[in-house]
Amino acid sequence: MKTIQKTILDILKGDGQDIEQIPYELVERKGVGHPDTMCDAIAERASQYYSQYCMEHFGRVAHHWFDKVMLLGGDADVTYGKGTMVKPYQVVFAGKGAYAYGDEPIPLKKILFDAAKDVLLEVTTGFDPEEHLVIDCRIVDHQGAGRKNSRYRPMVETDMIEIGDPKLVSNDCNLLHAHAPLSRLEKLVLYTERYVNGPEFKKVNPDTGWDVKIFGSRRHEDFKLIVNMPFLAKDIHSLEGYFARKKECQDQIARYIHETLGLTPDLMLNATDRNGRPYLTALGSVADTGDVGVVGRGNRLNGLITPMRSMSIEAPAGKNPLDHTGKLYGVLAQRLADQIFETIQKPTEVHIFTSKEAPLHNPDEIAVRIQQWDGNEVDRKRIEDLVMNAVHSMGDVTTDLIFKGVTMW
Protein backbone atom coordinates (compact mmCIF):
# COMPACT_ATOMS: atom_id res chain seq x y z
CA MET A 1 0.00 0.00 0.00
CA LYS A 2 1.44 3.36 -1.02
CA THR A 3 1.61 5.93 1.78
CA ILE A 4 0.86 9.60 1.20
CA GLN A 5 3.88 11.69 2.12
CA LYS A 6 3.48 15.03 3.85
CA THR A 7 6.28 17.57 4.09
CA ILE A 8 7.59 18.29 7.58
CA LEU A 9 7.98 22.07 7.84
CA ASP A 10 9.85 23.65 10.76
CA ILE A 11 10.02 27.42 11.19
CA LEU A 12 12.66 28.18 13.79
CA LYS A 13 14.12 31.14 15.62
CA GLY A 14 17.83 31.57 14.96
CA ASP A 15 20.58 31.60 17.56
CA GLY A 16 20.73 35.40 17.47
CA GLN A 17 24.12 35.82 15.78
CA ASP A 18 23.93 37.38 12.34
CA ILE A 19 26.75 36.89 9.81
CA GLU A 20 27.65 40.58 10.20
CA GLN A 21 28.25 40.01 13.93
CA ILE A 22 30.90 37.34 13.60
CA PRO A 23 34.43 38.80 13.74
CA TYR A 24 35.77 37.11 10.61
CA GLU A 25 34.28 36.29 7.22
CA LEU A 26 35.63 34.88 3.94
CA VAL A 27 33.98 34.87 0.49
CA GLU A 28 35.14 33.85 -3.00
CA ARG A 29 33.76 34.06 -6.53
CA LYS A 30 35.02 32.50 -9.74
CA GLY A 31 34.07 34.86 -12.57
CA VAL A 32 32.27 33.98 -15.78
CA GLY A 33 35.55 33.39 -17.64
CA HIS A 34 36.95 30.94 -15.10
CA PRO A 35 37.10 27.39 -16.55
CA ASP A 36 34.91 25.95 -13.77
CA THR A 37 32.27 28.63 -14.26
CA MET A 38 32.44 28.13 -18.02
CA CYS A 39 31.60 24.46 -17.47
CA ASP A 40 28.62 25.29 -15.25
CA ALA A 41 27.29 27.65 -17.91
CA ILE A 42 27.91 25.20 -20.77
CA ALA A 43 26.24 22.30 -18.94
CA GLU A 44 23.17 24.35 -18.10
CA ARG A 45 22.93 25.83 -21.59
CA ALA A 46 23.08 22.29 -23.03
CA SER A 47 20.21 21.14 -20.81
CA GLN A 48 18.22 24.25 -21.69
CA TYR A 49 18.74 23.87 -25.45
CA TYR A 50 17.97 20.14 -25.30
CA SER A 51 14.78 20.74 -23.32
CA GLN A 52 13.68 23.51 -25.68
CA TYR A 53 14.27 21.27 -28.70
CA CYS A 54 12.18 18.50 -27.15
CA MET A 55 9.37 20.87 -26.20
CA GLU A 56 9.28 22.38 -29.69
CA HIS A 57 9.26 19.04 -31.51
CA PHE A 58 7.56 16.64 -29.06
CA GLY A 59 5.72 18.76 -26.48
CA ARG A 60 7.56 16.99 -23.66
CA VAL A 61 11.16 16.67 -22.47
CA ALA A 62 13.28 13.55 -22.82
CA HIS A 63 15.15 12.37 -19.74
CA HIS A 64 18.73 13.65 -19.62
CA TRP A 65 21.50 14.92 -17.41
CA PHE A 66 24.52 16.78 -18.71
CA ASP A 67 26.09 17.82 -15.40
CA LYS A 68 29.41 16.05 -16.00
CA VAL A 69 31.13 18.57 -18.27
CA MET A 70 34.90 19.08 -18.38
CA LEU A 71 36.76 21.77 -20.29
CA LEU A 72 40.33 20.92 -21.27
CA GLY A 73 42.12 24.14 -22.01
CA GLY A 74 43.95 24.80 -25.24
CA ASP A 75 47.36 26.29 -25.86
CA ALA A 76 48.38 29.78 -26.90
CA ASP A 77 51.36 31.84 -27.98
CA VAL A 78 51.26 34.74 -25.51
CA THR A 79 53.72 37.61 -25.39
CA TYR A 80 53.61 41.39 -25.47
CA GLY A 81 51.45 42.49 -28.38
CA LYS A 82 50.46 38.96 -29.32
CA GLY A 83 47.95 36.38 -28.11
CA THR A 84 47.28 33.58 -30.57
CA MET A 85 45.57 30.24 -29.93
CA VAL A 86 47.57 27.29 -31.27
CA LYS A 87 45.47 24.44 -29.84
CA PRO A 88 41.68 24.52 -29.30
CA TYR A 89 39.57 24.15 -26.19
CA GLN A 90 38.15 20.65 -25.80
CA VAL A 91 34.79 20.30 -24.05
CA VAL A 92 33.90 16.80 -22.85
CA PHE A 93 30.24 16.00 -22.17
CA ALA A 94 29.54 12.91 -20.05
CA GLY A 95 26.11 11.87 -18.84
CA LYS A 96 22.90 10.39 -20.15
CA GLY A 97 20.35 11.48 -22.73
CA ALA A 98 18.08 10.30 -25.49
CA TYR A 99 19.41 10.41 -29.05
CA ALA A 100 15.97 9.82 -30.56
CA TYR A 101 12.24 9.77 -29.90
CA GLY A 102 11.03 6.63 -31.59
CA ASP A 103 12.47 6.83 -35.10
CA GLU A 104 12.99 10.60 -35.00
CA PRO A 105 16.61 11.60 -34.21
CA ILE A 106 17.43 14.27 -31.65
CA PRO A 107 20.50 16.26 -32.86
CA LEU A 108 22.25 15.90 -29.52
CA LYS A 109 25.80 16.55 -30.70
CA LYS A 110 24.78 19.75 -32.49
CA ILE A 111 22.92 20.90 -29.37
CA LEU A 112 26.03 20.32 -27.26
CA PHE A 113 28.27 22.15 -29.72
CA ASP A 114 25.89 25.11 -29.89
CA ALA A 115 25.72 25.31 -26.09
CA ALA A 116 29.51 25.38 -25.71
CA LYS A 117 29.92 27.77 -28.63
CA ASP A 118 27.36 30.28 -27.38
CA VAL A 119 28.71 30.35 -23.82
CA LEU A 120 32.35 30.70 -24.87
CA LEU A 121 31.50 33.51 -27.29
CA GLU A 122 29.97 35.39 -24.35
CA VAL A 123 32.88 35.01 -21.91
CA THR A 124 35.99 35.36 -24.10
CA THR A 125 37.33 37.90 -26.58
CA GLY A 126 38.25 36.81 -30.11
CA PHE A 127 36.89 33.28 -29.77
CA ASP A 128 36.33 31.49 -33.11
CA PRO A 129 34.24 28.32 -32.60
CA GLU A 130 35.41 26.73 -35.83
CA GLU A 131 39.07 27.15 -34.88
CA HIS A 132 39.04 27.12 -31.08
CA LEU A 133 36.47 24.48 -30.06
CA VAL A 134 36.33 20.67 -30.19
CA ILE A 135 33.45 18.70 -28.65
CA ASP A 136 33.85 15.19 -27.22
CA CYS A 137 30.39 13.67 -26.66
CA ARG A 138 30.32 10.81 -24.16
CA ILE A 139 26.56 10.94 -23.53
CA VAL A 140 25.01 7.45 -23.34
CA ASP A 141 21.42 6.19 -23.42
CA HIS A 142 22.00 3.18 -21.17
CA GLN A 143 19.32 1.87 -18.83
CA GLY A 144 19.91 2.82 -15.20
CA ALA A 145 19.43 0.67 -12.11
CA GLY A 146 15.74 0.32 -11.31
CA ARG A 147 14.74 2.22 -14.47
CA LYS A 148 12.75 1.26 -17.54
CA ASN A 149 14.67 0.76 -20.76
CA SER A 150 12.52 3.50 -22.30
CA ARG A 151 13.84 6.18 -19.91
CA TYR A 152 16.60 7.22 -22.32
CA ARG A 153 15.11 5.51 -25.38
CA PRO A 154 11.60 6.98 -25.49
CA MET A 155 9.20 5.35 -27.93
CA VAL A 156 5.85 6.86 -26.93
CA GLU A 157 4.76 10.17 -25.44
CA THR A 158 4.47 8.82 -21.90
CA ASP A 159 8.16 7.84 -21.95
CA MET A 160 8.97 11.55 -21.76
CA ILE A 161 8.21 14.13 -19.08
CA GLU A 162 5.41 16.68 -19.03
CA ILE A 163 6.17 19.95 -17.26
CA GLY A 164 4.26 20.15 -13.97
CA ASP A 165 3.12 16.50 -14.04
CA PRO A 166 1.70 15.92 -10.50
CA LYS A 167 3.05 12.36 -10.57
CA LEU A 168 6.69 13.50 -10.78
CA VAL A 169 8.95 12.25 -8.00
CA SER A 170 12.43 13.16 -6.83
CA ASN A 171 15.22 11.71 -8.94
CA ASP A 172 17.66 11.55 -6.01
CA CYS A 173 18.30 12.14 -2.30
CA ASN A 174 19.37 15.76 -1.84
CA LEU A 175 20.22 18.41 0.76
CA LEU A 176 19.84 22.04 -0.32
CA HIS A 177 20.55 25.28 1.52
CA ALA A 178 20.10 28.99 0.87
CA HIS A 179 20.28 32.26 2.75
CA ALA A 180 19.18 35.86 2.38
CA PRO A 181 20.14 38.63 2.39
CA LEU A 182 23.75 38.73 1.24
CA SER A 183 26.23 40.15 3.72
CA ARG A 184 28.22 43.27 2.90
CA LEU A 185 31.25 41.14 2.03
CA GLU A 186 29.20 38.82 -0.16
CA LYS A 187 27.80 41.81 -2.04
CA LEU A 188 31.30 43.26 -2.36
CA VAL A 189 32.65 40.11 -4.00
CA LEU A 190 29.63 39.38 -6.21
CA TYR A 191 28.98 42.93 -7.39
CA THR A 192 32.65 43.60 -8.12
CA GLU A 193 32.94 40.60 -10.45
CA ARG A 194 29.71 41.53 -12.20
CA TYR A 195 31.01 45.06 -12.68
CA VAL A 196 34.42 44.01 -14.02
CA ASN A 197 32.84 41.52 -16.44
CA GLY A 198 29.91 43.79 -17.24
CA PRO A 199 29.29 45.79 -20.43
CA GLU A 200 30.15 49.22 -18.98
CA PHE A 201 33.59 48.21 -17.72
CA LYS A 202 34.38 46.12 -20.81
CA LYS A 203 33.41 48.98 -23.13
CA VAL A 204 35.89 51.28 -21.38
CA ASN A 205 38.50 48.54 -20.89
CA PRO A 206 38.27 46.17 -23.90
CA ASP A 207 41.80 44.93 -23.21
CA THR A 208 40.69 43.16 -20.00
CA GLY A 209 39.93 39.44 -19.83
CA TRP A 210 37.06 37.51 -18.31
CA ASP A 211 38.71 35.04 -15.94
CA VAL A 212 38.13 37.31 -12.96
CA LYS A 213 38.58 35.53 -9.63
CA ILE A 214 37.82 37.46 -6.45
CA PHE A 215 38.60 36.77 -2.81
CA GLY A 216 37.21 38.89 0.00
CA SER A 217 37.78 38.94 3.74
CA ARG A 218 36.36 40.93 6.63
CA ARG A 219 38.00 41.28 10.02
CA HIS A 220 35.45 43.14 12.13
CA GLU A 221 35.03 46.30 9.99
CA ASP A 222 38.21 45.94 7.93
CA PHE A 223 37.55 44.69 4.39
CA LYS A 224 40.14 43.25 2.02
CA LEU A 225 39.59 42.37 -1.63
CA ILE A 226 41.89 40.51 -4.01
CA VAL A 227 40.89 40.75 -7.68
CA ASN A 228 42.63 38.58 -10.26
CA MET A 229 41.92 39.87 -13.77
CA PRO A 230 43.87 39.03 -16.92
CA PHE A 231 44.65 41.44 -19.73
CA LEU A 232 44.62 40.53 -23.42
CA ALA A 233 48.20 40.06 -24.55
CA LYS A 234 47.60 41.56 -28.00
CA ASP A 235 46.77 44.92 -26.40
CA ILE A 236 49.66 45.08 -23.91
CA HIS A 237 53.04 45.97 -25.42
CA SER A 238 55.35 46.27 -22.41
CA LEU A 239 55.58 45.65 -18.68
CA GLU A 240 55.33 49.38 -18.08
CA GLY A 241 52.20 49.54 -20.21
CA TYR A 242 50.73 46.64 -18.28
CA PHE A 243 51.24 48.29 -14.90
CA ALA A 244 49.84 51.58 -16.19
CA ARG A 245 46.66 49.86 -17.38
CA LYS A 246 46.44 47.89 -14.17
CA LYS A 247 46.54 51.13 -12.15
CA GLU A 248 43.78 52.67 -14.27
CA CYS A 249 41.56 49.61 -13.83
CA GLN A 250 42.22 49.39 -10.11
CA ASP A 251 41.18 53.02 -9.67
CA GLN A 252 37.94 52.37 -11.59
CA ILE A 253 37.16 49.31 -9.46
CA ALA A 254 37.83 51.17 -6.21
CA ARG A 255 35.61 54.04 -7.31
CA TYR A 256 32.78 51.68 -8.25
CA ILE A 257 32.96 49.90 -4.88
CA HIS A 258 32.88 53.16 -2.93
CA GLU A 259 30.02 54.64 -4.96
CA THR A 260 27.93 51.44 -5.00
CA LEU A 261 28.55 49.91 -1.57
CA GLY A 262 30.06 52.74 0.45
CA LEU A 263 33.11 50.62 1.25
CA THR A 264 36.83 51.34 0.92
CA PRO A 265 38.48 47.92 1.08
CA ASP A 266 42.18 47.20 0.99
CA LEU A 267 42.17 46.40 -2.74
CA MET A 268 44.81 44.32 -4.50
CA LEU A 269 44.64 43.72 -8.26
CA ASN A 270 46.60 40.81 -9.76
CA ALA A 271 48.70 39.54 -6.89
CA THR A 272 50.43 37.23 -9.37
CA ASP A 273 52.42 40.08 -10.94
CA ARG A 274 54.37 40.69 -7.73
CA ASN A 275 56.97 38.39 -9.28
CA GLY A 276 57.31 40.73 -12.25
CA ARG A 277 55.27 38.58 -14.64
CA PRO A 278 52.17 40.28 -16.06
CA TYR A 279 48.85 38.44 -16.13
CA LEU A 280 48.30 38.09 -19.89
CA THR A 281 46.07 35.71 -21.86
CA ALA A 282 45.04 35.24 -25.49
CA LEU A 283 41.24 35.19 -25.20
CA GLY A 284 40.85 36.30 -21.60
CA SER A 285 40.98 33.03 -19.63
CA VAL A 286 43.59 30.68 -18.20
CA ALA A 287 41.78 28.02 -20.25
CA ASP A 288 43.70 29.50 -23.18
CA THR A 289 46.84 27.78 -21.91
CA GLY A 290 45.69 24.41 -20.66
CA ASP A 291 43.83 25.00 -17.41
CA VAL A 292 40.94 22.60 -16.82
CA GLY A 293 37.38 23.30 -15.69
CA VAL A 294 34.73 20.97 -14.26
CA VAL A 295 31.07 21.44 -13.36
CA GLY A 296 30.36 21.97 -9.66
CA ARG A 297 33.85 23.00 -8.52
CA GLY A 298 33.10 26.69 -8.27
CA ASN A 299 30.34 28.99 -7.16
CA ARG A 300 27.25 27.76 -5.39
CA LEU A 301 23.80 28.56 -6.71
CA ASN A 302 23.88 32.15 -5.42
CA GLY A 303 27.10 32.84 -7.34
CA LEU A 304 29.42 32.68 -4.35
CA ILE A 305 31.63 30.37 -2.31
CA THR A 306 30.78 31.13 1.32
CA PRO A 307 32.57 28.87 3.83
CA MET A 308 31.04 30.73 6.81
CA ARG A 309 27.53 29.79 5.64
CA SER A 310 25.56 26.58 5.10
CA MET A 311 26.29 25.46 1.54
CA SER A 312 25.02 22.61 -0.61
CA ILE A 313 27.63 20.61 -2.49
CA GLU A 314 25.13 19.90 -5.28
CA ALA A 315 26.21 20.77 -8.80
CA PRO A 316 22.87 21.89 -10.29
CA ALA A 317 24.04 23.02 -13.72
CA GLY A 318 23.10 20.58 -16.48
CA LYS A 319 20.82 18.43 -14.35
CA ASN A 320 17.36 17.46 -15.59
CA PRO A 321 15.08 20.47 -14.96
CA LEU A 322 11.94 18.38 -14.46
CA ASP A 323 12.65 15.95 -11.64
CA HIS A 324 16.23 16.35 -10.42
CA THR A 325 15.71 17.88 -7.00
CA GLY A 326 19.39 18.69 -6.59
CA LYS A 327 18.64 21.41 -9.12
CA LEU A 328 14.97 22.23 -8.58
CA TYR A 329 15.08 22.48 -4.80
CA GLY A 330 18.29 24.50 -4.94
CA VAL A 331 16.50 27.15 -7.00
CA LEU A 332 13.45 26.81 -4.74
CA ALA A 333 15.48 27.21 -1.54
CA GLN A 334 17.10 30.43 -2.79
CA ARG A 335 13.78 31.85 -3.96
CA LEU A 336 12.16 31.02 -0.63
CA ALA A 337 15.00 32.61 1.35
CA ASP A 338 14.72 35.77 -0.75
CA GLN A 339 10.92 35.90 -0.48
CA ILE A 340 10.82 35.27 3.27
CA PHE A 341 13.43 37.95 3.88
CA GLU A 342 11.47 40.40 1.72
CA THR A 343 8.31 39.52 3.66
CA ILE A 344 9.56 39.89 7.25
CA GLN A 345 12.90 41.70 6.80
CA LYS A 346 14.84 39.24 8.96
CA PRO A 347 17.95 37.24 7.95
CA THR A 348 16.70 33.86 6.72
CA GLU A 349 18.09 30.40 6.02
CA VAL A 350 16.19 27.70 4.15
CA HIS A 351 17.15 24.02 4.26
CA ILE A 352 15.42 21.36 2.15
CA PHE A 353 15.88 17.59 2.40
CA THR A 354 14.26 15.03 0.13
CA SER A 355 14.54 11.31 -0.46
CA LYS A 356 14.51 9.50 -3.76
CA GLU A 357 11.03 8.85 -5.19
CA ALA A 358 9.41 11.39 -2.85
CA PRO A 359 6.65 13.38 -4.61
CA LEU A 360 8.14 16.47 -6.20
CA HIS A 361 5.54 18.69 -4.51
CA ASN A 362 6.20 17.11 -1.09
CA PRO A 363 9.90 17.10 -0.11
CA ASP A 364 10.56 15.20 3.12
CA GLU A 365 11.63 18.14 5.26
CA ILE A 366 11.93 21.91 5.03
CA ALA A 367 13.52 23.95 7.80
CA VAL A 368 13.35 27.74 7.84
CA ARG A 369 15.57 29.48 10.38
CA ILE A 370 15.12 33.19 10.98
CA GLN A 371 17.53 35.41 12.88
CA GLN A 372 16.34 38.24 15.15
CA TRP A 373 12.75 36.93 14.97
CA ASP A 374 10.30 36.69 17.88
CA GLY A 375 8.40 33.66 16.56
CA ASN A 376 5.03 35.41 16.26
CA GLU A 377 2.14 33.44 14.77
CA VAL A 378 1.24 36.01 12.12
CA ASP A 379 4.67 35.69 10.49
CA ARG A 380 4.64 31.93 10.96
CA LYS A 381 1.36 31.54 9.06
CA ARG A 382 2.57 33.81 6.25
CA ILE A 383 5.77 31.79 5.91
CA GLU A 384 3.93 28.46 5.96
CA ASP A 385 1.62 29.61 3.17
CA LEU A 386 4.51 30.99 1.13
CA VAL A 387 6.54 27.78 1.44
CA MET A 388 3.70 25.37 0.66
CA ASN A 389 2.45 27.42 -2.28
CA ALA A 390 5.97 27.35 -3.71
CA VAL A 391 6.52 23.59 -3.36
CA HIS A 392 3.15 22.97 -5.02
CA SER A 393 4.23 25.10 -7.99
CA MET A 394 7.44 23.31 -8.98
CA GLY A 395 6.36 23.37 -12.61
CA ASP A 396 6.96 27.13 -12.53
CA VAL A 397 10.60 26.53 -11.59
CA THR A 398 10.97 24.06 -14.46
CA THR A 399 9.39 26.50 -16.91
CA ASP A 400 11.81 29.25 -15.84
CA LEU A 401 14.80 26.92 -16.17
CA ILE A 402 13.87 25.85 -19.70
CA PHE A 403 12.46 29.00 -21.25
CA LYS A 404 13.97 31.91 -19.29
CA GLY A 405 17.19 30.41 -17.97
CA VAL A 406 18.32 30.62 -14.35
CA THR A 407 21.91 31.53 -13.50
CA MET A 408 23.23 29.10 -10.88
CA TRP A 409 26.90 30.05 -10.71
N, C-alpha and C positions, 0 to 999 in steps of 0.2 A: 504494500500500500504506500503510495507516494504522499509524503508529508508536505504541508504548506509552510514554506519558510517565511518568517517575519523578521525584518531587520531590527536588531537591537541598537537603539539610539541613546547615547549618553551625552548630556550637555553638562559640562563640568566647570566649576570655578578654577581658575589657574592658581599657581602658587604665589602669585603676587609680584614676581620679578620679571619685568619686561626686558627685552633684549637690549634696550638702551641703557638699562641700569647695571648690566654686568660690566666689569672693568675692562674687558678685553674682547675684541671681536675680529674675526678674519673672514674675508669674502674674496672669491675669485670668479672671473668670467673668461671663457675662451671665445673670442670674437668670431664673426661669421666666416672669416677666411682661415680659421684654424682647421687643420685636417679633420679633427674629431667632429667639429661643428659642421663642416662640409658633409661628413658622412650622415649625421643626423638629418640634415636638410635633404640630402639626396634620397635617403631611405623613405622619408615621409612623402616627398614629392612622387616617388615611384608608386607608393601605395595610393596616393591621391589620384594620379593619372590612371592607374589600373582600375580603381573603383569607378572613376568617371567613365572610362571606356565601357565597363560592364553595364553601368546604368544606362548609358546611351544606346547600347546595342541589345541588351537583354532585359533591362528593367530591374535587375537584381545584381548583387555583387558576388563574384566567385570567392571562395575561401582563399586566403593568401596571408603570408607574412614575409616581409622583406627587411626585417630589423637586424640582419647580420650583413652589414655592408662594410667593406674595408677599402680604403683608398691607399694605393701604393704610389708614393710620389715619383715624379719623373726626375730628370736631370737637366741642368741648365749651365750655360756659360755666362757667368756673372762677373763683371768688373766695372770700373768706372765708365759710364757712358754706354754700357752694353749689357743687355739681359736677354739672352736667347735660349729658348727651350731646345734641347737636343734629344731628349727622350720624353715620351708622353706620360701623363697620369694614367694609371690603370685602376679602374673601379671594379671590385669584385662583389657580386651580389650572391649571397647564399641564403637559402630559405625554402619556402614551399609556395606553390601557386599553380593555378590551372592554365594550361597552354591552349585549351579549347573548351567550348561548350557544345557537347555533342560532336557534330562534324564541322563546326564552324571554328576556325583557328582564332586565338587571341594573340595579337602581335606583341608578345611579352618582351622580347629582346629590344624591339623598337621603343616600347614604353620605357624600359630601363635606360636606354641610351638617351632618350629625350629628357628624362628626369635628371640624369647626371649633367647633361649638356646645359640645361636651363639654369640649374643651380650654379654651376661653375662660371657661367657667363655673368651671373649676378655678383659674384664675390671674388673676381679676379679682374685684372686689367690686361687686355691684349690676348685673351684666351681664344684659340681657334679650335673648335671641337674636332674638325677633320684632321688636324695635325697633332693636337695635344691630348686626345682622349681615346682610350681603349677600354671596352667593356668585356668583362669575363662573367658570363651568366652561369651560375651554379644552382639555379632554382630547380627543384625537383617536384614531381607530382605524386610522390609515394604515399601510400596509405599509412596513417599514424596508428599508434597503439590505441585500441578501443574505438577506432573511427571506421566509418563506412568507406568502401573503396571509392565511392562517388564524391567524397569530400573535395578532392583536388582533381577529379575527373567528372565534372557534372554532365549529366546526360539529359535531365529534365529540369524544369523550372524550380521544383522544390529542392533540388540539390544545391541551389544557391540561396543567398541570404536576402531577405527583404528588410529594408530599413524600418526600425521600430517594431519588428515582429515581437509580440508579447511572449512568445515561447522561447526567445533567446536566453541562453544561459552563459555563465562565465566560462571562458576558455581556459582559465588557469586559477591558481591560488595567488593572491596578490596583497601586498601592503602598500598603501599610498598615503602620502602626507603633503600638507600644504599649510602656508601661513600667510597672514595679511595683518597689517600693511608691511611694506618693506621698511627696514631700518634706514637711518641716514647713510650708513656705510653701504648697504645694499644698493640704495638709489645711486650713490656716488659711483660705484663700479659699473652698474648696468647702464646708467644714463651716459656715462663718459664713453663707453664702447659704442653705444648707438650714435653718439655725436660724431666720433672720429670716423666711423664707417657710414655716416649718413650723407645725404646728397649735398648739404650746405658745405660741410667741411671738405668733401671730395672735390667739389667744384672749385674751391679756393686752393686746394692742395692736391691736384691730380697726380702728383708724383709720390703720394703715399700709398702703401699697400693695405691689405685687408686682414692680414693675420695678426689682429690686435688682441693681445692677451693682457689682462689687467688683474693686479692683485691689490687689495686694500686691507688696511688694518686700522683699528681704533684702540688707543689706550686712553681710557677715560674720555677726554675731549680732544685728544691729539690724533689727527687723521693723517695717514700716510698712503700714498697711491703710487704704484709702479705700473707704468704703461709701456708695453713692448709693441712697437709699431714699425714695420719695415718700410723702406723707401724703394722705389723702382730704380734699379741700377741704371737704366738707360737715361734717366733724367738727372743723375748725380755724377758730376765729372771730377770731383776731387774730395779728399777728406775734409778740407776746409769748407767746401760747398755743402757737404753733408752736415757738418756741425752747425753751419749757419741756418740751414733749413730746419734742422732739429730744434734750434732755439726759437725760430718763428712759430713752429707748430706747438711747442711746449707753452709758449705765451698764449696762444689761442685757446689751448685746452684749459689752462689755468683761469683765463678770463671767463670761459663758458661755465666752469664749475662754480666760480664765485657768483656770477650773475644768475645762474639757475638754481643752485642749492644753498648759496650763502656760506659756502665753506672755503677755507684756504688751506688745503692739505699740503703736506710735504710731498711735492710731486717730483718723481724721477721718470724721465723718458729714456727708454732704451739702455737699461743697465749693462747690456752686453757690450756696448762700445767703450766701456771703461778700459778695455784691453787694447784700444786703438783700432779695432776692426769695426767698420760701419755695418749697420744692419741693412743689407741690400738683397733684393730678390728680383726675379725676372717678371713674374706675373703678380706678385704681392703676397705670396704665401711660402712658408717653408716646405710645403708640398712640392714646390718647384724643384727642389734638390733632394728628393728622396724620403722626406719625412712621411710617416704612415698615420692614417686616421682610422678610427673604428667607431661605430655607433655606440652610444651609451657611456663613453669615457669622459664626457665633458659636462656641460651644464645640465642641471636638473630642469624640470618642466618650466620653472619660472625664469629660466635664463641665467641662473647663478649656481655657484658651488658654495654652500653655506655650512661649514662644519660645526658652527655653534647652534644650528637648528636641526629639527627632525627632517631627514631627507629620505626619500625613496631611492632605492638603487635600480628601479625599473628603467629600462631603455624604451620609451614609448614610441619613438620615431620608427615608422615602417610597419608597425604592428597592424593587424586587422582592425579597421575602425568600427566594426559591427559587434564583435563579441569578445575582443581581447581587453579584459578589465584592467590589465596593467597600463593600458593607454586611456581607455574611457574614464576610469575612476580617477586617474591622475588629473585629467582635465576637469572632471567634476569636482574633485577636492579643492583645486585652486579656485574654481568659480565660486564654490560655496564659501571658502575663506574670504574671498573678496566681497561677496554679497552680504555675509554676516557682519563683517567689519563696517561696511557702508550702512547697514541697518542700525547697529547699536554703537558704533564708533568705539569699539574696544578691541585690543589686539586679540586675534583669533587664530587657533590652530584647528585643522580638520584632519582626522585620521580615518581611513577606510580599510576594512579587511574583508576579503571575500574568499570563499572556497570554490574549487572547481565544480562546475555544474549547478551552482547556485543561480536562481533566476536573476537576470540582469537588472531588473527593477527592484530587487531585494537583496542587496549585499548583506553578508552575515552581521557585520558590526560597523557602526559609525560612531566615532567619539569626537565631540566638539569641545575644545577647551578654550575658555575665554579669560583673559587677564583683566584685572581691575574691575571685575563684574560682581554684582551683589546677589546674583541668582534669582532675580525677581521673576514671577510667573508670567508676566506680560511678555517679557523678552523671550522666555523659554518657549511659550506657545508660538510666537512669531518664528523662532528658529526652527522648531519642529516642523511647522508648515512649509517653511522654505526648503528644508532638507528633503522632506518626503515628496514634495512637488517636483524637485529636481531629479531624484532617483527614478521617479515614474515618468520622466521625460527624456530618457537616455537616447531616444531616436533623434532628438534635437542636437545632441553632442555629435552623433554620427553624421548628421546632415552638415553640420559646420565643418567637420574634419574633411569631408569629401568635397563639398562645393565651395566653401569659403577658405579653407585652410586654417590651421591653428599652429602657431609657432610654439614649439616645445623645447627650445634650446637657447 
